[in-house]
């Protein structure tokens, strides 16, 4: 999407349409997402201990790992469990309104439609 917008902007400028330069806004949410994930790793580390993110837990089979993609529906074939209430409450402060699930060593924020909004991978003991 970003590449397309930049290409369209470049074409407009080359065509002499300077008005396009004033009306295009590009929003990069990756920095916000990175900060939220960093906070989540810190919460998990405080909750489980400093070795939690070093000595990871149970690995899922590759096909299950590959199915856990942000923006996609939570696959029914992947075994999950809700996170502990105390941990879920702390995570709610970072990303509100989500159902927090464990899937192997992954921590997933799933919305009310069953879509993975955020995945923090390889973080759970």
N, CA, C and O atoms as CSV, one atom per row, in Angstrom:
chain,resi,resn,atom,element,x,y,z
A,1,UNK,N,N,0.825,-1.180,0.000
A,1,UNK,CA,C,0.000,0.000,0.000
A,1,UNK,C,C,0.872,1.247,0.000
A,1,UNK,O,O,0.634,2.175,-0.772
A,2,UNK,N,N,1.896,1.270,0.877
A,2,UNK,CA,C,2.767,2.431,0.965
A,2,UNK,C,C,3.468,2.656,-0.366
A,2,UNK,O,O,3.559,3.792,-0.832
A,3,UNK,N,N,3.973,1.574,-0.992
A,3,UNK,CA,C,4.678,1.686,-2.266
A,3,UNK,C,C,3.750,2.259,-3.336
A,3,UNK,O,O,4.170,3.090,-4.141
A,4,UNK,N,N,2.489,1.818,-3.350
A,4,UNK,CA,C,1.523,2.312,-4.308
A,4,UNK,C,C,1.291,3.805,-4.110
A,4,UNK,O,O,1.271,4.558,-5.084
A,5,UNK,N,N,1.116,4.244,-2.870
A,5,UNK,CA,C,0.871,5.664,-2.607
A,5,UNK,C,C,2.051,6.525,-3.038
A,5,UNK,O,O,1.865,7.596,-3.616
A,6,UNK,N,N,3.245,6.065,-2.763
A,6,UNK,CA,C,4.437,6.824,-3.155
A,6,UNK,C,C,4.540,6.881,-4.673
A,6,UNK,O,O,4.881,7.926,-5.227
A,7,UNK,N,N,4.251,5.774,-5.355
A,7,UNK,CA,C,4.282,5.758,-6.815
A,7,UNK,C,C,3.238,6.698,-7.392
A,7,UNK,O,O,3.520,7.428,-8.342
A,8,UNK,N,N,2.038,6.690,-6.833
A,8,UNK,CA,C,0.977,7.576,-7.308
A,8,UNK,C,C,1.338,9.029,-7.068
A,8,UNK,O,O,1.063,9.888,-7.906
A,9,UNK,N,N,1.951,9.305,-5.934
A,9,UNK,CA,C,2.372,10.657,-5.611
A,9,UNK,C,C,3.446,11.121,-6.585
A,9,UNK,O,O,3.397,12.248,-7.076
A,10,UNK,N,N,4.413,10.257,-6.865
A,10,UNK,CA,C,5.478,10.600,-7.815
A,10,UNK,C,C,4.913,10.882,-9.197
A,10,UNK,O,O,5.328,11.838,-9.853
A,11,UNK,N,N,3.973,10.063,-9.646
A,11,UNK,CA,C,3.361,10.258,-10.959
A,11,UNK,C,C,2.609,11.581,-11.010
A,11,UNK,O,O,2.660,12.284,-12.020
A,12,UNK,N,N,1.918,11.925,-9.942
A,12,UNK,CA,C,1.168,13.186,-9.902
A,12,UNK,C,C,2.107,14.379,-9.968
A,12,UNK,O,O,1.821,15.356,-10.660
A,13,UNK,N,N,3.214,14.309,-9.263
A,13,UNK,CA,C,4.177,15.414,-9.273
A,13,UNK,C,C,4.799,15.556,-10.650
A,13,UNK,O,O,4.937,16.667,-11.160
A,14,UNK,N,N,5.177,14.435,-11.256
A,14,UNK,CA,C,5.778,14.479,-12.589
A,14,UNK,C,C,4.795,15.008,-13.629
A,14,UNK,O,O,5.198,15.621,-14.617
A,15,UNK,N,N,3.509,14.770,-13.404
A,15,UNK,CA,C,2.492,15.243,-14.340
A,15,UNK,C,C,2.132,16.708,-14.090
A,15,UNK,O,O,1.299,17.275,-14.798
A,16,UNK,N,N,2.750,17.308,-13.097
A,16,UNK,CA,C,2.499,18.710,-12.811
A,16,UNK,C,C,1.319,18.949,-11.894
A,16,UNK,O,O,0.848,20.083,-11.802
A,17,UNK,N,N,0.821,17.932,-11.213
A,17,UNK,CA,C,-0.317,18.081,-10.317
A,17,UNK,C,C,0.194,18.234,-8.887
A,17,UNK,O,O,0.244,17.262,-8.133
A,18,UNK,N,N,0.572,19.450,-8.519
A,18,UNK,CA,C,1.125,19.686,-7.186
A,18,UNK,C,C,0.055,19.617,-6.106
A,18,UNK,O,O,0.387,19.457,-4.931
A,19,UNK,N,N,-1.227,19.733,-6.472
A,19,UNK,CA,C,-2.300,19.630,-5.482
A,19,UNK,C,C,-2.303,18.251,-4.828
A,19,UNK,O,O,-2.677,18.119,-3.663
A,20,UNK,N,N,-1.890,17.229,-5.566
A,20,UNK,CA,C,-1.853,15.873,-5.015
A,20,UNK,C,C,-0.873,15.782,-3.862
A,20,UNK,O,O,-1.081,15.006,-2.929
A,21,UNK,N,N,0.189,16.565,-3.917
A,21,UNK,CA,C,1.188,16.544,-2.862
A,21,UNK,C,C,0.589,17.043,-1.551
A,21,UNK,O,O,0.948,16.554,-0.480
A,22,UNK,N,N,-0.299,17.989,-1.625
A,22,UNK,CA,C,-0.888,18.567,-0.424
A,22,UNK,C,C,-1.966,17.690,0.192
A,22,UNK,O,O,-2.270,17.856,1.373
A,23,UNK,N,N,-2.553,16.775,-0.547
A,23,UNK,CA,C,-3.690,16.013,-0.038
A,23,UNK,C,C,-3.357,14.580,0.358
A,23,UNK,O,O,-4.214,13.901,0.924
A,24,UNK,N,N,-2.160,14.096,0.087
A,24,UNK,CA,C,-1.811,12.722,0.414
A,24,UNK,C,C,-1.181,12.660,1.801
A,24,UNK,O,O,-0.236,13.392,2.096
A,25,UNK,N,N,-1.712,11.783,2.645
A,25,UNK,CA,C,-1.160,11.552,3.976
A,25,UNK,C,C,-0.866,10.075,4.103
A,25,UNK,O,O,-1.727,9.238,3.834
A,26,UNK,N,N,0.352,9.753,4.514
A,26,UNK,CA,C,0.745,8.364,4.710
A,26,UNK,C,C,0.897,8.132,6.205
A,26,UNK,O,O,1.649,8.837,6.878
A,27,UNK,N,N,0.183,7.147,6.719
A,27,UNK,CA,C,0.237,6.828,8.135
A,27,UNK,C,C,0.989,5.519,8.295
A,27,UNK,O,O,0.625,4.510,7.691
A,28,UNK,N,N,2.029,5.534,9.103
A,28,UNK,CA,C,2.811,4.332,9.360
A,28,UNK,C,C,2.522,3.867,10.782
A,28,UNK,O,O,2.972,4.486,11.747
A,29,UNK,N,N,1.767,2.771,10.909
A,29,UNK,CA,C,1.394,2.275,12.226
A,29,UNK,C,C,2.389,1.265,12.768
A,29,UNK,O,O,2.210,0.765,13.879
A,30,UNK,N,N,3.422,0.956,12.022
A,30,UNK,CA,C,4.351,-0.072,12.469
A,30,UNK,C,C,5.086,0.336,13.738
A,30,UNK,O,O,5.396,-0.520,14.567
A,31,UNK,N,N,5.372,1.627,13.910
A,31,UNK,CA,C,6.063,2.089,15.117
A,31,UNK,C,C,5.178,1.884,16.346
A,31,UNK,O,O,5.663,1.459,17.395
A,32,UNK,N,N,3.877,2.184,16.221
A,32,UNK,CA,C,2.959,1.967,17.336
A,32,UNK,C,C,2.846,0.483,17.661
A,32,UNK,O,O,2.836,0.101,18.831
A,33,UNK,N,N,2.762,-0.342,16.645
A,33,UNK,CA,C,2.673,-1.783,16.820
A,33,UNK,C,C,3.933,-2.311,17.508
A,33,UNK,O,O,3.850,-3.159,18.397
A,34,UNK,N,N,5.084,-1.815,17.099
A,34,UNK,CA,C,6.347,-2.232,17.707
A,34,UNK,C,C,6.364,-1.874,19.192
A,34,UNK,O,O,6.751,-2.694,20.024
A,35,UNK,N,N,5.949,-0.663,19.525
A,35,UNK,CA,C,5.933,-0.228,20.925
A,35,UNK,C,C,4.995,-1.093,21.764
A,35,UNK,O,O,5.335,-1.480,22.882
A,36,UNK,N,N,3.824,-1.394,21.226
A,36,UNK,CA,C,2.872,-2.240,21.951
A,36,UNK,C,C,3.467,-3.626,22.192
A,36,UNK,O,O,3.353,-4.168,23.291
A,37,UNK,N,N,4.101,-4.200,21.172
A,37,UNK,CA,C,4.704,-5.529,21.325
A,37,UNK,C,C,5.854,-5.499,22.326
A,37,UNK,O,O,6.035,-6.444,23.093
A,38,UNK,N,N,6.630,-4.418,22.322
A,38,UNK,CA,C,7.723,-4.286,23.289
A,38,UNK,C,C,7.154,-4.257,24.707
A,38,UNK,O,O,7.686,-4.914,25.602
A,39,UNK,N,N,6.080,-3.504,24.915
A,39,UNK,CA,C,5.430,-3.451,26.229
A,39,UNK,C,C,4.905,-4.819,26.639
A,39,UNK,O,O,5.006,-5.206,27.803
A,40,UNK,N,N,4.347,-5.545,25.688
A,40,UNK,CA,C,3.811,-6.875,25.974
A,40,UNK,C,C,4.922,-7.829,26.395
A,40,UNK,O,O,4.747,-8.607,27.332
A,41,UNK,N,N,6.058,-7.777,25.715
A,41,UNK,CA,C,7.193,-8.627,26.098
A,41,UNK,C,C,7.646,-8.284,27.513
A,41,UNK,O,O,7.983,-9.184,28.282
A,42,UNK,N,N,7.661,-7.013,27.868
A,42,UNK,CA,C,8.034,-6.611,29.227
A,42,UNK,C,C,7.036,-7.143,30.254
A,42,UNK,O,O,7.436,-7.595,31.327
A,43,UNK,N,N,5.742,-7.092,29.936
A,43,UNK,CA,C,4.718,-7.615,30.844
A,43,UNK,C,C,4.884,-9.115,31.022
A,43,UNK,O,O,4.814,-9.619,32.143
A,44,UNK,N,N,5.105,-9.837,29.921
A,44,UNK,CA,C,5.296,-11.295,29.990
A,44,UNK,C,C,6.530,-11.619,30.823
A,44,UNK,O,O,6.510,-12.558,31.620
A,45,UNK,N,N,7.596,-10.856,30.648
A,45,UNK,CA,C,8.828,-11.070,31.406
A,45,UNK,C,C,8.587,-10.849,32.897
A,45,UNK,O,O,9.064,-11.625,33.724
A,46,UNK,N,N,7.851,-9.797,33.241
A,46,UNK,CA,C,7.536,-9.556,34.663
A,46,UNK,C,C,6.645,-10.664,35.217
A,46,UNK,O,O,6.811,-11.076,36.365
A,47,UNK,N,N,5.713,-11.143,34.421
A,47,UNK,CA,C,4.760,-12.141,34.883
A,47,UNK,C,C,5.403,-13.520,35.067
A,47,UNK,O,O,5.192,-14.168,36.092
A,48,UNK,N,N,6.176,-13.964,34.091
A,48,UNK,CA,C,6.751,-15.310,34.118
A,48,UNK,C,C,8.196,-15.360,34.601
A,48,UNK,O,O,8.705,-16.438,34.911
A,49,UNK,N,N,8.858,-14.217,34.669
A,49,UNK,CA,C,10.260,-14.194,35.073
A,49,UNK,C,C,11.166,-13.870,33.904
A,49,UNK,O,O,10.761,-13.949,32.744
A,50,UNK,N,N,12.391,-13.505,34.222
A,50,UNK,CA,C,13.316,-13.004,33.198
A,50,UNK,C,C,13.723,-14.055,32.170
A,50,UNK,O,O,14.152,-13.695,31.074
A,51,UNK,N,N,13.601,-15.337,32.487
A,51,UNK,CA,C,13.962,-16.379,31.523
A,51,UNK,C,C,12.812,-16.779,30.607
A,51,UNK,O,O,12.981,-17.636,29.740
A,52,UNK,N,N,11.652,-16.170,30.789
A,52,UNK,CA,C,10.458,-16.584,30.039
A,52,UNK,C,C,10.653,-16.481,28.536
A,52,UNK,O,O,10.289,-17.404,27.807
A,53,UNK,N,N,11.215,-15.388,28.061
A,53,UNK,CA,C,11.339,-15.217,26.619
A,53,UNK,C,C,12.611,-15.854,26.069
A,53,UNK,O,O,12.826,-15.862,24.857
A,54,UNK,N,N,13.447,-16.384,26.945
A,54,UNK,CA,C,14.663,-17.069,26.499
A,54,UNK,C,C,14.408,-18.565,26.359
A,54,UNK,O,O,14.779,-19.171,25.354
A,55,UNK,N,N,13.777,-19.155,27.362
A,55,UNK,CA,C,13.469,-20.588,27.349
A,55,UNK,C,C,12.007,-20.755,26.992
A,55,UNK,O,O,11.139,-20.843,27.860
A,56,UNK,N,N,11.755,-20.795,25.695
A,56,UNK,CA,C,10.374,-20.818,25.224
A,56,UNK,C,C,9.702,-22.149,25.484
A,56,UNK,O,O,10.346,-23.163,25.752
A,57,UNK,N,N,8.408,-22.107,25.397
A,57,UNK,CA,C,7.584,-23.273,25.699
A,57,UNK,C,C,7.398,-24.204,24.527
A,57,UNK,O,O,8.267,-24.347,23.667
A,58,UNK,N,N,6.260,-24.823,24.517
A,58,UNK,CA,C,5.922,-25.861,23.551
A,58,UNK,C,C,5.805,-25.305,22.134
A,58,UNK,O,O,5.066,-24.352,21.885
A,59,UNK,N,N,6.537,-25.909,21.224
A,59,UNK,CA,C,6.476,-25.497,19.818
A,59,UNK,C,C,5.297,-26.167,19.128
A,59,UNK,O,O,5.002,-27.342,19.347
A,60,UNK,N,N,4.639,-25.386,18.293
A,60,UNK,CA,C,3.552,-25.925,17.473
A,60,UNK,C,C,4.132,-26.510,16.191
A,60,UNK,O,O,5.217,-26.110,15.770
A,61,UNK,N,N,3.435,-27.439,15.570
A,61,UNK,CA,C,3.876,-27.914,14.251
A,61,UNK,C,C,3.924,-26.742,13.257
A,61,UNK,O,O,3.188,-25.765,13.397
A,62,UNK,N,N,4.784,-26.857,12.273
A,62,UNK,CA,C,5.006,-25.767,11.308
A,62,UNK,C,C,3.721,-25.288,10.642
A,62,UNK,O,O,3.526,-24.084,10.480
A,63,UNK,N,N,2.844,-26.207,10.256
A,63,UNK,CA,C,1.617,-25.790,9.572
A,63,UNK,C,C,0.712,-24.966,10.491
A,63,UNK,O,O,-0.011,-24.087,10.022
A,64,UNK,N,N,0.749,-25.244,11.780
A,64,UNK,CA,C,-0.029,-24.441,12.731
A,64,UNK,C,C,0.627,-23.076,12.936
A,64,UNK,O,O,-0.055,-22.051,12.967
A,65,UNK,N,N,1.949,-23.068,13.076
A,65,UNK,CA,C,2.666,-21.798,13.207
A,65,UNK,C,C,2.363,-20.879,12.029
A,65,UNK,O,O,2.088,-19.692,12.206
A,66,UNK,N,N,2.416,-21.438,10.840
A,66,UNK,CA,C,2.205,-20.645,9.630
A,66,UNK,C,C,0.784,-20.108,9.514
A,66,UNK,O,O,0.548,-19.125,8.811
A,67,UNK,N,N,-0.166,-20.745,10.198
A,67,UNK,CA,C,-1.561,-20.317,10.125
A,67,UNK,C,C,-1.868,-19.142,11.061
A,67,UNK,O,O,-2.930,-18.529,10.954
A,68,UNK,N,N,-0.954,-18.829,11.968
A,68,UNK,CA,C,-1.185,-17.753,12.945
A,68,UNK,C,C,-0.681,-16.431,12.394
A,68,UNK,O,O,0.444,-16.016,12.671
A,69,UNK,N,N,-1.516,-15.785,11.622
A,69,UNK,CA,C,-1.137,-14.553,10.928
A,69,UNK,C,C,-2.046,-13.414,11.355
A,69,UNK,O,O,-3.269,-13.555,11.379
A,70,UNK,N,N,-1.438,-12.287,11.690
A,70,UNK,CA,C,-2.218,-11.108,12.048
A,70,UNK,C,C,-3.132,-10.721,10.893
A,70,UNK,O,O,-2.727,-10.735,9.731
A,71,UNK,N,N,-4.369,-10.377,11.230
A,71,UNK,CA,C,-5.340,-9.994,10.216
A,71,UNK,C,C,-6.146,-11.162,9.669
A,71,UNK,O,O,-7.085,-10.960,8.899
A,72,UNK,N,N,-5.790,-12.379,10.060
A,72,UNK,CA,C,-6.497,-13.571,9.602
A,72,UNK,C,C,-7.328,-14.154,10.749
A,72,UNK,O,O,-7.060,-13.883,11.919
A,73,UNK,N,N,-8.323,-14.946,10.405
A,73,UNK,CA,C,-9.149,-15.604,11.424
A,73,UNK,C,C,-8.295,-16.593,12.218
A,73,UNK,O,O,-7.390,-17.231,11.682
A,74,UNK,N,N,-8.609,-16.700,13.506
A,74,UNK,CA,C,-7.928,-17.661,14.356
A,74,UNK,C,C,-8.331,-19.054,13.899
A,74,UNK,O,O,-9.510,-19.403,13.961
A,75,UNK,N,N,-7.366,-19.865,13.437
A,75,UNK,CA,C,-7.703,-21.204,12.946
A,75,UNK,C,C,-8.240,-22.099,14.065
A,75,UNK,O,O,-7.691,-22.134,15.166
A,76,UNK,N,N,-9.300,-22.805,13.769
A,76,UNK,CA,C,-9.892,-23.716,14.751
A,76,UNK,C,C,-9.007,-24.920,15.011
A,76,UNK,O,O,-9.151,-25.580,16.040
A,77,UNK,N,N,-8.093,-25.218,14.098
A,77,UNK,CA,C,-7.229,-26.390,14.226
A,77,UNK,C,C,-6.054,-26.169,15.173
A,77,UNK,O,O,-5.369,-27.124,15.538
A,78,UNK,N,N,-5.814,-24.926,15.572
A,78,UNK,CA,C,-4.688,-24.625,16.461
A,78,UNK,C,C,-5.190,-24.672,17.907
A,78,UNK,O,O,-6.127,-23.955,18.258
A,79,UNK,N,N,-4.574,-25.511,18.749
A,79,UNK,CA,C,-4.995,-25.570,20.145
A,79,UNK,C,C,-4.610,-24.280,20.875
A,79,UNK,O,O,-3.482,-23.801,20.763
A,80,UNK,N,N,-5.565,-23.732,21.620
A,80,UNK,CA,C,-5.317,-22.500,22.373
A,80,UNK,C,C,-5.848,-22.652,23.791
A,80,UNK,O,O,-6.612,-23.566,24.103
A,81,UNK,N,N,-5.418,-21.728,24.632
A,81,UNK,CA,C,-5.935,-21.626,25.997
A,81,UNK,C,C,-5.934,-20.148,26.357
A,81,UNK,O,O,-5.056,-19.406,25.916
A,82,UNK,N,N,-6.903,-19.711,27.151
A,82,UNK,CA,C,-6.876,-18.314,27.574
A,82,UNK,C,C,-5.692,-18.068,28.500
A,82,UNK,O,O,-5.277,-18.965,29.234
A,83,UNK,N,N,-5.150,-16.860,28.466
A,83,UNK,CA,C,-4.065,-16.532,29.397
A,83,UNK,C,C,-4.667,-16.344,30.788
A,83,UNK,O,O,-5.875,-16.156,30.934
A,84,UNK,N,N,-3.823,-16.395,31.788
A,84,UNK,CA,C,-4.265,-16.235,33.166
A,84,UNK,C,C,-4.907,-14.856,33.347
A,84,UNK,O,O,-4.448,-13.887,32.743
A,85,UNK,N,N,-5.954,-14.749,34.164
A,85,UNK,CA,C,-6.669,-13.485,34.332
A,85,UNK,C,C,-5.775,-12.302,34.717
A,85,UNK,O,O,-5.973,-11.192,34.224
A,86,UNK,N,N,-4.807,-12.530,35.583
A,86,UNK,CA,C,-3.916,-11.432,36.005
A,86,UNK,C,C,-3.085,-10.927,34.826
A,86,UNK,O,O,-2.911,-9.721,34.653
A,87,UNK,N,N,-2.579,-11.851,34.023
A,87,UNK,CA,C,-1.814,-11.465,32.832
A,87,UNK,C,C,-2.725,-10.787,31.819
A,87,UNK,O,O,-2.344,-9.779,31.225
A,88,UNK,N,N,-3.916,-11.322,31.615
A,88,UNK,CA,C,-4.863,-10.722,30.666
A,88,UNK,C,C,-5.197,-9.287,31.068
A,88,UNK,O,O,-5.322,-8.419,30.205
A,89,UNK,N,N,-5.342,-9.033,32.353
A,89,UNK,CA,C,-5.650,-7.678,32.828
A,89,UNK,C,C,-4.510,-6.716,32.509
A,89,UNK,O,O,-4.755,-5.573,32.122
A,90,UNK,N,N,-3.277,-7.165,32.666
A,90,UNK,CA,C,-2.128,-6.313,32.344
A,90,UNK,C,C,-2.040,-6.056,30.842
A,90,UNK,O,O,-1.699,-4.951,30.420
A,91,UNK,N,N,-2.343,-7.064,30.041
A,91,UNK,CA,C,-2.295,-6.909,28.583
A,91,UNK,C,C,-3.415,-5.996,28.087
A,91,UNK,O,O,-3.256,-5.303,27.083
A,92,UNK,N,N,-4.529,-5.996,28.780
A,92,UNK,CA,C,-5.670,-5.147,28.428
A,92,UNK,C,C,-5.286,-3.667,28.438
A,92,UNK,O,O,-5.840,-2.874,27.676
A,93,UNK,N,N,-4.336,-3.297,29.300
A,93,UNK,CA,C,-3.872,-1.906,29.357
A,93,UNK,C,C,-3.129,-1.504,28.091
A,93,UNK,O,O,-3.129,-0.330,27.721
A,94,UNK,N,N,-2.501,-2.459,27.425
A,94,UNK,CA,C,-1.719,-2.178,26.218
A,94,UNK,C,C,-2.597,-2.234,24.974
A,94,UNK,O,O,-2.570,-1.321,24.149
A,95,UNK,N,N,-3.367,-3.297,24.841
A,95,UNK,CA,C,-4.254,-3.478,23.688
A,95,UNK,C,C,-5.639,-3.826,24.238
A,95,UNK,O,O,-5.931,-4.996,24.484
A,96,UNK,N,N,-6.491,-2.818,24.432
A,96,UNK,CA,C,-7.796,-3.058,25.056
A,96,UNK,C,C,-8.786,-3.772,24.138
A,96,UNK,O,O,-8.704,-3.692,22.912
A,97,UNK,N,N,-9.730,-4.479,24.781
A,97,UNK,CA,C,-10.844,-5.078,24.067
A,97,UNK,C,C,-10.557,-6.390,23.365
A,97,UNK,O,O,-11.356,-6.831,22.539
A,98,UNK,N,N,-9.440,-7.022,23.671
A,98,UNK,CA,C,-9.069,-8.266,22.999
A,98,UNK,C,C,-9.229,-9.455,23.936
A,98,UNK,O,O,-9.204,-9.314,25.159
A,99,UNK,N,N,-9.393,-10.619,23.341
A,99,UNK,CA,C,-9.335,-11.890,24.065
A,99,UNK,C,C,-7.912,-12.388,23.872
A,99,UNK,O,O,-7.465,-12.556,22.738
A,100,UNK,N,N,-7.199,-12.625,24.961
A,100,UNK,CA,C,-5.797,-13.032,24.891
A,100,UNK,C,C,-5.695,-14.547,25.006
A,100,UNK,O,O,-6.200,-15.151,25.953
A,101,UNK,N,N,-5.031,-15.147,24.020
A,101,UNK,CA,C,-4.904,-16.602,23.963
A,101,UNK,C,C,-3.445,-17.020,23.890
A,101,UNK,O,O,-2.601,-16.313,23.338
A,102,UNK,N,N,-3.170,-18.191,24.463
A,102,UNK,CA,C,-1.878,-18.861,24.294
A,102,UNK,C,C,-2.049,-19.890,23.186
A,102,UNK,O,O,-3.041,-20.619,23.149
A,103,UNK,N,N,-1.089,-19.941,22.297
A,103,UNK,CA,C,-1.056,-20.989,21.277
A,103,UNK,C,C,0.394,-21.448,21.207
A,103,UNK,O,O,1.223,-20.816,20.553
A,104,UNK,N,N,0.693,-22.547,21.883
A,104,UNK,CA,C,2.088,-22.961,21.987
A,104,UNK,C,C,2.857,-21.890,22.738
A,104,UNK,O,O,2.495,-21.530,23.858
A,105,UNK,N,N,3.918,-21.378,22.123
A,105,UNK,CA,C,4.735,-20.337,22.757
A,105,UNK,C,C,4.361,-18.936,22.274
A,105,UNK,O,O,5.109,-17.982,22.488
A,106,UNK,N,N,3.211,-18.815,21.627
A,106,UNK,CA,C,2.768,-17.544,21.068
A,106,UNK,C,C,1.641,-16.944,21.901
A,106,UNK,O,O,0.830,-17.660,22.488
A,107,UNK,N,N,1.609,-15.622,21.938
A,107,UNK,CA,C,0.571,-14.871,22.630
A,107,UNK,C,C,-0.219,-14.119,21.567
A,107,UNK,O,O,0.348,-13.363,20.779
A,108,UNK,N,N,-1.531,-14.332,21.550
A,108,UNK,CA,C,-2.362,-13.779,20.483
A,108,UNK,C,C,-3.488,-12.925,21.046
A,108,UNK,O,O,-4.166,-13.319,21.996
A,109,UNK,N,N,-3.681,-11.753,20.451
A,109,UNK,CA,C,-4.819,-10.891,20.765
A,109,UNK,C,C,-5.850,-11.123,19.673
A,109,UNK,O,O,-5.602,-10.831,18.503
A,110,UNK,N,N,-7.010,-11.650,20.059
A,110,UNK,CA,C,-8.055,-12.005,19.107
A,110,UNK,C,C,-9.275,-11.125,19.377
A,110,UNK,O,O,-9.717,-10.992,20.518
A,111,UNK,N,N,-9.812,-10.526,18.313
A,111,UNK,CA,C,-10.967,-9.645,18.496
A,111,UNK,C,C,-12.261,-10.454,18.612
A,111,UNK,O,O,-12.241,-11.683,18.552
A,112,UNK,N,N,-13.385,-9.750,18.777
A,112,UNK,CA,C,-14.662,-10.438,18.982
A,112,UNK,C,C,-15.180,-11.143,17.732
A,112,UNK,O,O,-16.134,-11.918,17.810
A,113,UNK,N,N,-14.555,-10.881,16.570
A,113,UNK,CA,C,-14.922,-11.589,15.337
A,113,UNK,C,C,-14.034,-12.813,15.098
A,113,UNK,O,O,-14.193,-13.518,14.102
A,114,UNK,N,N,-13.097,-13.058,16.022
A,114,UNK,CA,C,-12.217,-14.217,15.884
A,114,UNK,C,C,-11.007,-13.978,15.003
A,114,UNK,O,O,-10.379,-14.932,14.542
A,115,UNK,N,N,-10.666,-12.706,14.759
A,115,UNK,CA,C,-9.521,-12.357,13.924
A,115,UNK,C,C,-8.321,-12.034,14.822
A,115,UNK,O,O,-8.467,-11.361,15.842
A,116,UNK,N,N,-7.148,-12.513,14.438
A,116,UNK,CA,C,-5.927,-12.230,15.186
A,116,UNK,C,C,-5.526,-10.781,14.900
A,116,UNK,O,O,-5.108,-10.444,13.792
A,117,UNK,N,N,-5.661,-9.943,15.909
A,117,UNK,CA,C,-5.292,-8.532,15.761
A,117,UNK,C,C,-3.804,-8.327,15.973
A,117,UNK,O,O,-3.182,-7.496,15.311
A,118,UNK,N,N,-3.235,-9.090,16.899
A,118,UNK,CA,C,-1.811,-8.970,17.177
A,118,UNK,C,C,-1.271,-10.302,17.639
A,118,UNK,O,O,-1.899,-10.999,18.436
A,119,UNK,N,N,-0.110,-10.650,17.136
A,119,UNK,CA,C,0.580,-11.851,17.576
A,119,UNK,C,C,1.947,-11.482,18.096
A,119,UNK,O,O,2.714,-10.798,17.419
A,120,UNK,N,N,2.255,-11.936,19.301
A,120,UNK,CA,C,3.594,-11.764,19.850
A,120,UNK,C,C,4.145,-13.186,19.915
A,120,UNK,O,O,3.774,-13.986,20.775
A,121,UNK,N,N,5.039,-13.466,18.978
A,121,UNK,CA,C,5.450,-14.845,18.731
A,121,UNK,C,C,6.701,-15.217,19.527
A,121,UNK,O,O,7.562,-14.377,19.792
A,122,UNK,N,N,6.781,-16.501,19.904
A,122,UNK,CA,C,7.930,-17.059,20.620
A,122,UNK,C,C,8.201,-16.333,21.927
A,122,UNK,O,O,9.358,-16.073,22.258
A,123,UNK,N,N,7.156,-16.001,22.676
A,123,UNK,CA,C,7.347,-15.212,23.880
A,123,UNK,C,C,6.936,-15.939,25.160
A,123,UNK,O,O,7.358,-15.550,26.249
A,124,UNK,N,N,6.125,-16.980,25.048
A,124,UNK,CA,C,5.629,-17.656,26.244
A,124,UNK,C,C,6.491,-18.850,26.631
A,124,UNK,O,O,7.017,-19.561,25.775
A,125,UNK,N,N,6.625,-19.058,27.939
A,125,UNK,CA,C,7.405,-20.224,28.399
A,125,UNK,C,C,6.593,-21.505,28.260
A,125,UNK,O,O,7.081,-22.585,28.596
